[in-house]
Amino acid sequence: MPVLIAPVFNSTTAQPVRIDLPNSYTLISGAKRPYEIASRFLRNEMDENKRTFDLRVDPSSLFLVGDHEEMKVTDDRVWIEEIESKLNLASTTGTCSIPYIITVSGNMYGITYLKRSLDGDKYTFDDGTAGIFTSLVEQKLPSLAFRRYALSLERKNYEDQLLDLWIALESLFVPDGKKGEITYKLRVRMAYYFGETALQRERIAHFVKKSYNHRSEIVHSGKLFDDKLATEVTILRAMTRAAILNIAGESVNLQDMRVRLDELVFTGESYVARYAPTFFERILL
């Protein structure tokens, strides 16, 4: 039976990893054979610069491996892309990607190109990241927010990243966006979600208003901010990640989340005080 191997570009591990996944796959590191196969067949066949392989893959990298019924990869592509996105969601630093799939059977091999490898800091798969990732593997995540979060990591400029993240945040915090004033609802709900004190809520509400105005300027007038958006995008990404992880971990749907947040506005409580979310992100502004 053919063996499927997909190196996780830009990843590194301090110790061997073995995590059994659905569909008869395993996420591993520290094993010689996957690296040797990837190095032998992929280095000279890549659509990118050949040096990219040596810069992005080494024996300490993660590899997705499994038995495969045929040489041609079809339905598994979507699932493998989802695994990549969940790996990136599990980490607060670094960006990894799965741009190629290798299938090997005897002396025959095939390479399926998914996309270009992503740029970013080195992705370190440590115990904390592993714990979050394994909790996500079979979780159903808020689809639009999860997809846009993943897309934001592929964008080259900050304007596109900001737009993807605001689409994600709107889907999470204003699922009733057709009713009433979206900016106001975002300011209030996100302030009570991330802010534990009145001062924190005021600062978060101000940040949300300012950043959402940037979103409108980009969409409606094509304004370019360039590197001025770097810190803003980092904060938006932290907010988006925290909300996706908590919604998945609490198994709460988006409409129930909206009800929770609107109730907090009346009671004056913070989300963290009432619900103690596992992945609460303290946003310091």
C-alpha positions in Angstrom: 0.0 0.0 0.0 1.3 3.5 -0.8 2.7 5.6 2.1 1.6 9.2 2.3 4.1 11.7 3.8 3.4 15.4 4.2 6.2 17.5 5.8 5.1 20.4 7.9 7.2 23.2 6.6 8.8 25.7 9.1 8.1 23.5 12.1 10.4 22.2 14.8 10.2 20.0 17.9 12.5 19.6 20.8 11.7 16.0 21.3 10.1 13.2 19.3 6.3 13.5 18.7 3.7 10.8 17.9 0.1 11.8 17.8 -2.5 9.4 16.3 -5.1 11.2 14.2 -8.3 10.2 12.4 -8.3 8.7 9.0 -5.3 6.4 10.0 -2.8 9.3 10.0 -0.1 10.0 12.5 1.7 13.3 13.3 5.3 12.5 14.1 8.8 14.0 14.4 12.1 12.5 15.2 11.8 9.5 12.8 14.4 9.2 10.1 12.3 7.6 7.3 9.8 10.4 6.7 12.6 13.0 6.5 14.7 10.8 4.2 11.8 10.1 1.9 10.8 13.8 1.8 14.4 14.9 1.2 14.9 12.3 -1.6 11.8 12.9 -3.6 10.7 16.5 -2.8 13.8 18.6 -2.8 14.4 18.6 -6.6 10.7 18.5 -7.5 9.5 21.6 -5.7 7.8 24.4 -7.6 9.5 26.8 -5.3 13.2 27.6 -5.0 15.0 24.3 -4.2 16.8 25.8 -1.3 13.4 26.3 0.4 13.2 22.6 1.4 16.5 22.8 3.4 15.5 26.0 5.0 12.0 24.8 6.0 12.3 21.0 6.6 14.8 19.1 8.8 14.8 15.9 10.9 13.2 17.8 13.8 10.2 18.9 11.7 6.7 17.5 12.0 5.5 15.1 9.4 2.0 13.9 8.7 2.2 10.2 7.7 -0.2 7.4 6.9 -1.0 4.5 4.6 -2.9 5.5 1.5 -5.0 3.3 -0.8 -3.7 4.9 -4.0 -1.0 7.1 -5.3 -3.3 9.9 -6.3 -4.4 12.1 -3.4 -8.1 13.3 -3.7 -10.5 13.7 -0.8 -7.7 13.9 1.8 -6.5 17.3 0.6 -9.2 19.2 2.4 -8.7 17.3 5.6 -4.9 17.9 5.4 -5.4 21.6 4.9 -7.6 21.6 8.0 -4.9 19.9 10.0 -2.5 22.7 8.9 -5.0 25.3 10.0 -5.5 23.7 13.4 -1.8 23.5 13.9 -1.5 27.2 13.4 -4.5 27.9 15.6 -2.9 25.9 18.4 0.2 28.2 18.5 0.6 31.9 19.4 4.0 32.1 17.7 5.3 30.9 14.4 3.5 29.8 11.2 3.7 26.3 9.6 2.3 25.0 6.4 1.7 21.7 4.5 2.4 22.7 0.9 3.2 19.3 -0.6 2.0 15.7 -0.2 4.2 12.8 -1.2 2.9 9.3 -2.0 5.4 6.5 -2.3 5.0 2.9 -3.3 8.1 0.9 -4.0 10.2 2.8 -6.6 7.2 4.9 -7.6 6.3 8.2 -6.1 3.9 11.1 -6.7 3.9 14.7 -5.5 0.7 16.7 -5.0 1.2 20.5 -4.8 -1.3 22.2 -2.4 0.1 25.8 -2.2 3.2 27.8 -1.6 4.7 27.4 1.9 3.8 30.2 4.3 6.2 32.8 5.6 6.6 33.5 9.3 8.6 32.8 12.4 9.7 29.3 13.2 6.8 27.2 14.4 7.7 25.4 17.7 5.5 22.4 18.5 5.9 22.2 22.3 3.8 20.5 25.0 1.5 23.4 25.3 0.9 23.6 21.6 0.4 19.8 21.4 -2.2 19.9 24.1 -4.3 22.6 22.3 -3.9 20.9 18.9 -5.0 17.4 20.1 -8.1 19.1 21.7 -8.9 20.6 18.3 -8.4 17.6 16.0 -12.0 16.3 16.1 -13.6 19.6 17.1 -16.0 21.4 14.8 -14.9 25.0 14.7 -16.9 28.1 13.7 -16.4 27.6 10.0 -16.2 31.2 8.6 -14.1 32.5 11.4 -11.7 29.5 11.3 -11.4 29.8 7.5 -10.7 33.5 7.6 -8.2 33.2 10.5 -6.3 30.6 8.4 -6.4 32.8 5.3 -5.1 35.8 7.2 -1.8 33.9 7.7 -1.4 33.6 4.0 -1.8 37.3 3.2 1.3 39.3 2.4 0.0 42.8 3.4 -1.5 44.0 6.6 -4.6 45.4 4.9 -5.7 42.0 3.7 -4.9 40.4 7.0 -7.0 43.0 8.8 -9.9 42.4 6.5 -9.8 38.6 7.0 -9.7 39.0 10.8 -12.6 41.4 10.9 -14.7 39.1 8.8 -13.9 36.4 11.3 -14.7 38.7 14.3 -17.9 39.9 12.8 -19.1 36.3 12.3 -18.2 35.5 15.9 -19.6 38.6 17.7 -22.4 39.9 15.5 -24.1 36.8 14.0 -27.2 39.1 14.1 -25.3 41.7 12.0 -28.3 42.5 9.8 -30.1 43.9 12.8 -29.0 47.2 14.2 -25.6 48.9 14.2 -22.7 46.5 13.7 -19.9 48.8 15.0 -21.8 49.5 18.2 -22.5 45.8 18.9 -18.9 44.9 18.1 -17.6 47.5 20.5 -19.9 46.6 23.4 -19.7 42.8 23.0 -16.0 42.6 22.5 -15.4 45.0 25.4 -17.3 42.7 27.8 -15.7 39.6 26.3 -12.1 40.7 26.6 -12.3 43.4 29.3 -12.3 42.6 33.0 -12.5 46.1 34.3 -14.3 49.3 33.2 -11.0 50.8 32.1 -10.1 47.7 30.1 -13.5 47.7 28.4 -13.3 51.4 27.6 -9.9 50.9 25.9 -11.0 47.8 24.0 -14.1 49.6 22.8 -12.0 52.4 21.6 -9.6 50.0 19.8 -12.5 48.2 18.2 -14.0 51.4 16.9 -10.7 52.7 15.5 -9.7 49.4 13.9 -13.2 48.9 12.4 -12.9 52.3 10.9 -9.6 51.2 9.3 -11.5 48.3 7.9 -14.1 50.6 6.3 -11.4 52.9 4.9 -9.7 49.9 3.3 -12.9 48.5 1.8 -14.5 51.7 0.7 -11.6 53.9 -0.3 -8.7 51.5 -0.9 -6.6 53.3 1.7 -3.2 51.7 2.4 -1.7 51.8 5.9 1.3 49.5 5.3 3.3 48.7 8.5 1.2 51.0 10.6 -1.3 48.2 11.0 1.3 45.6 12.3 0.4 45.9 16.0 -3.3 46.3 15.3 -3.3 43.1 13.3 -1.4 41.2 16.0 -4.1 42.2 18.5 -7.0 41.3 16.2 -5.4 37.9 15.6 -5.1 37.2 19.3 -8.7 38.2 19.8 -9.9 36.0 16.9 -7.9 33.0 18.1 -9.1 33.3 21.7 -12.8 33.5 20.6 -12.5 30.5 18.2 -10.8 28.3 20.8 -13.3 29.2 23.6 -16.4 28.8 21.5 -15.1 25.3 20.4 -14.0 24.4 24.0 -17.3 25.5 25.5 -19.4 23.9 22.7 -21.5 27.1 22.5 -23.0 28.2 19.3 -22.7 31.7 18.0 -26.3 32.7 18.8 -25.9 31.5 22.4 -22.7 33.4 22.6 -24.5 36.6 21.4 -27.1 36.1 24.2 -24.4 35.6 26.8 -22.6 38.8 25.8 -25.8 40.9 25.8 -26.7 39.6 29.2 -23.3 40.6 30.5 -23.9 44.2 29.4 -26.9 44.3 31.6 -25.3 42.7 34.6 -21.9 44.5 34.3 -20.0 41.2 34.6 -17.0 40.2 32.5 -17.1 37.1 30.4 -14.0 35.7 32.2 -15.7 36.2 35.6 -18.9 34.5 34.6 -17.7 31.7 32.3 -14.0 31.2 33.1 -13.0 30.4 29.5 -10.1 28.1 29.0 -8.2 30.1 26.4 -9.0 33.6 27.7 -6.7 36.1 26.1 -5.9 39.2 28.1 -5.8 42.1 25.7 -3.6 44.9 27.2 -4.2 48.2 25.5 
